[in-house]
Amino acid sequence: MYGILTSSPTLVRENVGDFVHYISDDVSGQRRAPLDGAINSVACWGDTKAVHDDPSRASVTADGTRAKPETEGHHWGTVCPTDPDYRARLLDRLETVGANDVRLTTLGFPGPAFCRCERCERQFETSDRDKRVAWRTETVTRFVQEVANRVSGDIIVTVYPDPYPGNLRERAGLDPQKLKAHVDGFLVPLCSISYETTYWVESLARGFARELRGLDVPLTIQLSASDAEVDRLVDVTRQIDSHADAVVYGTREENFDTVQKVIRRCQASEPLSQSV
């Protein structure tokens, strides 16, 4: 199966591919009305506007480093996942969006050193978990379970592209084994500007296919169509096809023509040398 990811309602209506992911809530903090017939993508704790408006809401390390856009290794602001008011509003928003299928992005903690705010420290100390990794994993899993109780459509969870066993738990508090009971799919973004080299895409896709084997939950790989040529994207897609159940291409109006051609080629299993 092949689909597109876009923030353009116009492209959603183009009916290209088998499905559409529509960015209704992005990491900037912008909110758009969810669209029927699309898998509406919601940035959970990634919310630069919320962090800008109140920096104390940002997830923080023990040394006081906050998850803000200007912090090294971060590209947006990330709210602490135990912030009760933000959490409640997020669940209400997901219930509204969740009349359709939902994709969750920026789910979990923004790195292994986060969050060490007073609230997280208190919740960890009063929990029945001896290790912080286990507590963080339980915190994220419990949130996803609450989302599942409110959403009537399917839930797809976006995970960081690190399939090494245990790394998702340590990095973000994401445990596919625990999440599988509450979700209907996992998605891994493997994005590049032009895919000049591609071996890493196939390697990571293979790693995730192996890591998720036996969970009976579909795996979607996300590729980027920003500057890649048609032949290169078709080649990358064919390298990962055997490891994934679906491929979604991030696209804007200026490169939508490329995605159309790629999807048509892949659906028809045309040879790379065939003209488009």
Contacts in CASP RR format, 6 or more apart in sequence:
PFRMAT RR
TARGET T0000
AUTHOR 0000-0000-0000
METHOD contacts of the structure
MODEL  1
MYGILTSSPTLVRENVGDFVHYISDDVSGQRRAPLDGAINSVACWGDTKA
VHDDPSRASVTADGTRAKPETEGHHWGTVCPTDPDYRARLLDRLETVGAN
DVRLTTLGFPGPAFCRCERCERQFETSDRDKRVAWRTETVTRFVQEVANR
VSGDIIVTVYPDPYPGNLRERAGLDPQKLKAHVDGFLVPLCSISYETTYW
VESLARGFARELRGLDVPLTIQLSASDAEVDRLVDVTRQIDSHADAVVYG
TREENFDTVQKVIRRCQASEPLSQSV
1 17 0 8 1.000
1 18 0 8 1.000
1 19 0 8 1.000
1 245 0 8 1.000
1 246 0 8 1.000
1 247 0 8 1.000
2 17 0 8 1.000
2 18 0 8 1.000
2 237 0 8 1.000
2 246 0 8 1.000
2 247 0 8 1.000
2 248 0 8 1.000
2 249 0 8 1.000
2 262 0 8 1.000
2 263 0 8 1.000
2 266 0 8 1.000
2 267 0 8 1.000
3 16 0 8 1.000
3 17 0 8 1.000
3 18 0 8 1.000
3 19 0 8 1.000
3 20 0 8 1.000
3 21 0 8 1.000
3 246 0 8 1.000
3 247 0 8 1.000
3 248 0 8 1.000
3 249 0 8 1.000
3 263 0 8 1.000
4 11 0 8 1.000
4 16 0 8 1.000
4 17 0 8 1.000
4 20 0 8 1.000
4 21 0 8 1.000
4 248 0 8 1.000
4 249 0 8 1.000
4 250 0 8 1.000
4 251 0 8 1.000
4 256 0 8 1.000
4 259 0 8 1.000
4 263 0 8 1.000
5 20 0 8 1.000
5 21 0 8 1.000
5 22 0 8 1.000
5 23 0 8 1.000
5 41 0 8 1.000
5 222 0 8 1.000
5 248 0 8 1.000
5 249 0 8 1.000
5 250 0 8 1.000
5 251 0 8 1.000
6 12 0 8 1.000
6 20 0 8 1.000
6 21 0 8 1.000
6 22 0 8 1.000
6 23 0 8 1.000
6 250 0 8 1.000
6 251 0 8 1.000
6 252 0 8 1.000
6 256 0 8 1.000
7 22 0 8 1.000
7 23 0 8 1.000
7 26 0 8 1.000
7 32 0 8 1.000
7 252 0 8 1.000
8 252 0 8 1.000
8 253 0 8 1.000
9 22 0 8 1.000
9 35 0 8 1.000
10 253 0 8 1.000
11 20 0 8 1.000
11 251 0 8 1.000
11 253 0 8 1.000
11 256 0 8 1.000
12 20 0 8 1.000
12 22 0 8 1.000
12 35 0 8 1.000
12 38 0 8 1.000
14 256 0 8 1.000
14 260 0 8 1.000
16 256 0 8 1.000
16 259 0 8 1.000
16 260 0 8 1.000
16 263 0 8 1.000
17 263 0 8 1.000
17 267 0 8 1.000
18 246 0 8 1.000
19 39 0 8 1.000
19 246 0 8 1.000
19 248 0 8 1.000
20 37 0 8 1.000
20 38 0 8 1.000
20 39 0 8 1.000
21 38 0 8 1.000
21 39 0 8 1.000
21 40 0 8 1.000
21 41 0 8 1.000
21 103 0 8 1.000
21 248 0 8 1.000
22 32 0 8 1.000
22 34 0 8 1.000
22 35 0 8 1.000
22 38 0 8 1.000
22 39 0 8 1.000
22 40 0 8 1.000
22 41 0 8 1.000
23 32 0 8 1.000
23 41 0 8 1.000
24 31 0 8 1.000
24 32 0 8 1.000
24 33 0 8 1.000
24 34 0 8 1.000
24 35 0 8 1.000
24 40 0 8 1.000
24 41 0 8 1.000
24 42 0 8 1.000
24 97 0 8 1.000
25 31 0 8 1.000
25 32 0 8 1.000
25 41 0 8 1.000
25 42 0 8 1.000
25 43 0 8 1.000
25 93 0 8 1.000
25 97 0 8 1.000
26 41 0 8 1.000
26 43 0 8 1.000
27 43 0 8 1.000
27 46 0 8 1.000
27 47 0 8 1.000
27 48 0 8 1.000
27 75 0 8 1.000
27 76 0 8 1.000
27 77 0 8 1.000
27 105 0 8 1.000
27 106 0 8 1.000
28 48 0 8 1.000
28 49 0 8 1.000
28 76 0 8 1.000
29 43 0 8 1.000
29 46 0 8 1.000
29 47 0 8 1.000
29 48 0 8 1.000
29 49 0 8 1.000
29 50 0 8 1.000
30 49 0 8 1.000
31 93 0 8 1.000
34 40 0 8 1.000
34 96 0 8 1.000
34 97 0 8 1.000
34 98 0 8 1.000
34 99 0 8 1.000
34 100 0 8 1.000
35 100 0 8 1.000
36 99 0 8 1.000
36 100 0 8 1.000
37 100 0 8 1.000
38 100 0 8 1.000
38 101 0 8 1.000
39 100 0 8 1.000
39 101 0 8 1.000
39 102 0 8 1.000
39 103 0 8 1.000
39 154 0 8 1.000
39 156 0 8 1.000
40 97 0 8 1.000
40 98 0 8 1.000
40 100 0 8 1.000
40 101 0 8 1.000
40 102 0 8 1.000
40 103 0 8 1.000
41 102 0 8 1.000
41 103 0 8 1.000
41 105 0 8 1.000
42 93 0 8 1.000
42 94 0 8 1.000
42 97 0 8 1.000
42 102 0 8 1.000
42 103 0 8 1.000
42 104 0 8 1.000
42 105 0 8 1.000
43 76 0 8 1.000
43 105 0 8 1.000
43 106 0 8 1.000
44 90 0 8 1.000
44 104 0 8 1.000
44 105 0 8 1.000
44 106 0 8 1.000
44 107 0 8 1.000
44 108 0 8 1.000
45 59 0 8 1.000
45 78 0 8 1.000
45 79 0 8 1.000
45 80 0 8 1.000
45 81 0 8 1.000
45 86 0 8 1.000
45 90 0 8 1.000
45 106 0 8 1.000
45 107 0 8 1.000
45 108 0 8 1.000
45 110 0 8 1.000
46 76 0 8 1.000
46 77 0 8 1.000
46 78 0 8 1.000
46 79 0 8 1.000
46 105 0 8 1.000
46 106 0 8 1.000
46 110 0 8 1.000
47 76 0 8 1.000
47 77 0 8 1.000
47 78 0 8 1.000
47 79 0 8 1.000
47 86 0 8 1.000
48 69 0 8 1.000
48 76 0 8 1.000
48 77 0 8 1.000
50 57 0 8 1.000
50 77 0 8 1.000
50 79 0 8 1.000
50 86 0 8 1.000
51 57 0 8 1.000
51 58 0 8 1.000
51 66 0 8 1.000
51 67 0 8 1.000
51 68 0 8 1.000
51 69 0 8 1.000
51 77 0 8 1.000
51 78 0 8 1.000
51 79 0 8 1.000
52 77 0 8 1.000
55 66 0 8 1.000
55 68 0 8 1.000
57 79 0 8 1.000
57 80 0 8 1.000
57 83 0 8 1.000
57 86 0 8 1.000
58 66 0 8 1.000
58 67 0 8 1.000
58 68 0 8 1.000
58 77 0 8 1.000
58 78 0 8 1.000
58 79 0 8 1.000
58 80 0 8 1.000
59 66 0 8 1.000
59 67 0 8 1.000
59 78 0 8 1.000
59 79 0 8 1.000
59 80 0 8 1.000
59 81 0 8 1.000
59 109 0 8 1.000
59 110 0 8 1.000
59 114 0 8 1.000
59 115 0 8 1.000
59 117 0 8 1.000
60 66 0 8 1.000
60 67 0 8 1.000
60 80 0 8 1.000
60 114 0 8 1.000
60 115 0 8 1.000
60 116 0 8 1.000
60 117 0 8 1.000
61 113 0 8 1.000
61 114 0 8 1.000
61 115 0 8 1.000
61 116 0 8 1.000
62 113 0 8 1.000
62 116 0 8 1.000
64 116 0 8 1.000
65 71 0 8 1.000
65 113 0 8 1.000
67 74 0 8 1.000
67 77 0 8 1.000
67 78 0 8 1.000
67 110 0 8 1.000
67 111 0 8 1.000
67 114 0 8 1.000
68 74 0 8 1.000
68 77 0 8 1.000
69 75 0 8 1.000
69 76 0 8 1.000
69 77 0 8 1.000
74 110 0 8 1.000
76 106 0 8 1.000
77 110 0 8 1.000
78 106 0 8 1.000
78 110 0 8 1.000
78 114 0 8 1.000
79 86 0 8 1.000
80 86 0 8 1.000
80 114 0 8 1.000
80 115 0 8 1.000
80 117 0 8 1.000
80 119 0 8 1.000
80 120 0 8 1.000
81 87 0 8 1.000
81 108 0 8 1.000
81 109 0 8 1.000
81 115 0 8 1.000
81 139 0 8 1.000
81 140 0 8 1.000
81 143 0 8 1.000
82 115 0 8 1.000
82 117 0 8 1.000
82 119 0 8 1.000
82 120 0 8 1.000
82 123 0 8 1.000
82 139 0 8 1.000
83 119 0 8 1.000
87 143 0 8 1.000
91 146 0 8 1.000
91 147 0 8 1.000
91 150 0 8 1.000
94 102 0 8 1.000
94 104 0 8 1.000
94 147 0 8 1.000
94 150 0 8 1.000
94 151 0 8 1.000
95 150 0 8 1.000
95 151 0 8 1.000
97 151 0 8 1.000
98 150 0 8 1.000
98 151 0 8 1.000
98 152 0 8 1.000
98 153 0 8 1.000
99 152 0 8 1.000
99 153 0 8 1.000
100 153 0 8 1.000
101 153 0 8 1.000
101 154 0 8 1.000
101 155 0 8 1.000
101 156 0 8 1.000
101 184 0 8 1.000
102 147 0 8 1.000
102 151 0 8 1.000
102 153 0 8 1.000
102 154 0 8 1.000
102 155 0 8 1.000
102 156 0 8 1.000
103 155 0 8 1.000
103 156 0 8 1.000
103 157 0 8 1.000
103 158 0 8 1.000
103 187 0 8 1.000
104 144 0 8 1.000
104 147 0 8 1.000
104 155 0 8 1.000
104 156 0 8 1.000
104 157 0 8 1.000
104 158 0 8 1.000
105 158 0 8 1.000
106 158 0 8 1.000
107 140 0 8 1.000
107 143 0 8 1.000
107 144 0 8 1.000
107 157 0 8 1.000
107 158 0 8 1.000
107 159 0 8 1.000
107 172 0 8 1.000
107 174 0 8 1.000
108 136 0 8 1.000
108 140 0 8 1.000
108 143 0 8 1.000
108 172 0 8 1.000
108 173 0 8 1.000
108 174 0 8 1.000
109 115 0 8 1.000
109 136 0 8 1.000
109 140 0 8 1.000
109 171 0 8 1.000
109 172 0 8 1.000
109 173 0 8 1.000
110 172 0 8 1.000
111 171 0 8 1.000
111 172 0 8 1.000
112 170 0 8 1.000
112 171 0 8 1.000
123 135 0 8 1.000
123 139 0 8 1.000
124 132 0 8 1.000
124 135 0 8 1.000
127 135 0 8 1.000
127 138 0 8 1.000
129 135 0 8 1.000
129 138 0 8 1.000
133 169 0 8 1.000
133 170 0 8 1.000
133 173 0 8 1.000
136 169 0 8 1.000
136 172 0 8 1.000
136 173 0 8 1.000
137 169 0 8 1.000
137 173 0 8 1.000
137 174 0 8 1.000
137 175 0 8 1.000
137 178 0 8 1.000
139 173 0 8 1.000
140 172 0 8 1.000
140 173 0 8 1.000
140 174 0 8 1.000
140 175 0 8 1.000
141 175 0 8 1.000
141 178 0 8 1.000
141 179 0 8 1.000
141 182 0 8 1.000
144 155 0 8 1.000
144 157 0 8 1.000
144 179 0 8 1.000
144 182 0 8 1.000
144 183 0 8 1.000
145 181 0 8 1.000
145 182 0 8 1.000
147 155 0 8 1.000
147 182 0 8 1.000
148 155 0 8 1.000
148 182 0 8 1.000
148 183 0 8 1.000
153 184 0 8 1.000
154 184 0 8 1.000
154 185 0 8 1.000
155 182 0 8 1.000
155 183 0 8 1.000
155 184 0 8 1.000
155 185 0 8 1.000
156 183 0 8 1.000
156 184 0 8 1.000
156 185 0 8 1.000
156 186 0 8 1.000
156 187 0 8 1.000
156 220 0 8 1.000
157 174 0 8 1.000
157 179 0 8 1.000
157 183 0 8 1.000
157 185 0 8 1.000
157 186 0 8 1.000
157 187 0 8 1.000
158 186 0 8 1.000
158 187 0 8 1.000
158 188 0 8 1.000
158 189 0 8 1.000
159 168 0 8 1.000
159 172 0 8 1.000
159 174 0 8 1.000
159 176 0 8 1.000
159 186 0 8 1.000
159 187 0 8 1.000
159 188 0 8 1.000
160 167 0 8 1.000
160 168 0 8 1.000
160 171 0 8 1.000
160 172 0 8 1.000
160 174 0 8 1.000
161 188 0 8 1.000
161 189 0 8 1.000
161 190 0 8 1.000
161 204 0 8 1.000
161 208 0 8 1.000
162 168 0 8 1.000
162 171 0 8 1.000
163 188 0 8 1.000
163 204 0 8 1.000
163 207 0 8 1.000
163 208 0 8 1.000
163 210 0 8 1.000
163 211 0 8 1.000
165 211 0 8 1.000
168 174 0 8 1.000
168 175 0 8 1.000
168 176 0 8 1.000
169 175 0 8 1.000
176 186 0 8 1.000
176 211 0 8 1.000
176 212 0 8 1.000
176 215 0 8 1.000
176 217 0 8 1.000
177 215 0 8 1.000
179 186 0 8 1.000
180 215 0 8 1.000
180 216 0 8 1.000
180 217 0 8 1.000
183 217 0 8 1.000
184 217 0 8 1.000
184 218 0 8 1.000
185 217 0 8 1.000
185 218 0 8 1.000
185 219 0 8 1.000
185 220 0 8 1.000
186 208 0 8 1.000
186 212 0 8 1.000
186 217 0 8 1.000
186 218 0 8 1.000
186 219 0 8 1.000
186 220 0 8 1.000
187 219 0 8 1.000
187 220 0 8 1.000
187 221 0 8 1.000
187 222 0 8 1.000
187 248 0 8 1.000
188 204 0 8 1.000
188 205 0 8 1.000
188 208 0 8 1.000
188 219 0 8 1.000
188 220 0 8 1.000
188 221 0 8 1.000
188 222 0 8 1.000
189 222 0 8 1.000
190 200 0 8 1.000
190 201 0 8 1.000
190 204 0 8 1.000
190 205 0 8 1.000
190 221 0 8 1.000
190 222 0 8 1.000
190 223 0 8 1.000
190 240 0 8 1.000
191 222 0 8 1.000
191 223 0 8 1.000
191 224 0 8 1.000
191 250 0 8 1.000
192 201 0 8 1.000
192 223 0 8 1.000
192 224 0 8 1.000
192 228 0 8 1.000
193 224 0 8 1.000
193 226 0 8 1.000
193 227 0 8 1.000
193 228 0 8 1.000
194 226 0 8 1.000
194 227 0 8 1.000
194 228 0 8 1.000
194 229 0 8 1.000
194 232 0 8 1.000
195 201 0 8 1.000
195 223 0 8 1.000
195 228 0 8 1.000
195 232 0 8 1.000
195 233 0 8 1.000
195 236 0 8 1.000
198 232 0 8 1.000
198 235 0 8 1.000
198 236 0 8 1.000
198 239 0 8 1.000
201 223 0 8 1.000
201 236 0 8 1.000
201 239 0 8 1.000
201 240 0 8 1.000
202 239 0 8 1.000
202 240 0 8 1.000
202 243 0 8 1.000
205 221 0 8 1.000
205 239 0 8 1.000
205 240 0 8 1.000
205 243 0 8 1.000
205 244 0 8 1.000
206 243 0 8 1.000
207 243 0 8 1.000
208 219 0 8 1.000
208 221 0 8 1.000
208 243 0 8 1.000
209 219 0 8 1.000
209 243 0 8 1.000
209 244 0 8 1.000
212 219 0 8 1.000
218 245 0 8 1.000
218 246 0 8 1.000
219 243 0 8 1.000
219 244 0 8 1.000
219 245 0 8 1.000
219 246 0 8 1.000
220 244 0 8 1.000
220 245 0 8 1.000
220 246 0 8 1.000
220 247 0 8 1.000
220 248 0 8 1.000
221 240 0 8 1.000
221 243 0 8 1.000
221 244 0 8 1.000
221 246 0 8 1.000
221 247 0 8 1.000
221 248 0 8 1.000
222 247 0 8 1.000
222 248 0 8 1.000
222 249 0 8 1.000
222 250 0 8 1.000
223 233 0 8 1.000
223 236 0 8 1.000
223 237 0 8 1.000
223 247 0 8 1.000
223 248 0 8 1.000
223 249 0 8 1.000
223 250 0 8 1.000
224 249 0 8 1.000
224 250 0 8 1.000
225 233 0 8 1.000
225 249 0 8 1.000
225 250 0 8 1.000
225 251 0 8 1.000
225 255 0 8 1.000
225 258 0 8 1.000
225 259 0 8 1.000
225 262 0 8 1.000
226 252 0 8 1.000
226 255 0 8 1.000
227 255 0 8 1.000
228 236 0 8 1.000
228 258 0 8 1.000
229 258 0 8 1.000
230 258 0 8 1.000
230 261 0 8 1.000
230 262 0 8 1.000
230 265 0 8 1.000
230 276 0 8 1.000
231 272 0 8 1.000
233 249 0 8 1.000
233 258 0 8 1.000
233 259 0 8 1.000
233 262 0 8 1.000
234 262 0 8 1.000
234 265 0 8 1.000
234 266 0 8 1.000
234 272 0 8 1.000
235 272 0 8 1.000
237 247 0 8 1.000
237 262 0 8 1.000
237 266 0 8 1.000
238 266 0 8 1.000
240 247 0 8 1.000
241 247 0 8 1.000
241 266 0 8 1.000
247 266 0 8 1.000
249 259 0 8 1.000
249 262 0 8 1.000
249 263 0 8 1.000
250 259 0 8 1.000
251 258 0 8 1.000
251 259 0 8 1.000
261 276 0 8 1.000
264 270 0 8 1.000
264 276 0 8 1.000
265 274 0 8 1.000
265 276 0 8 1.000
END
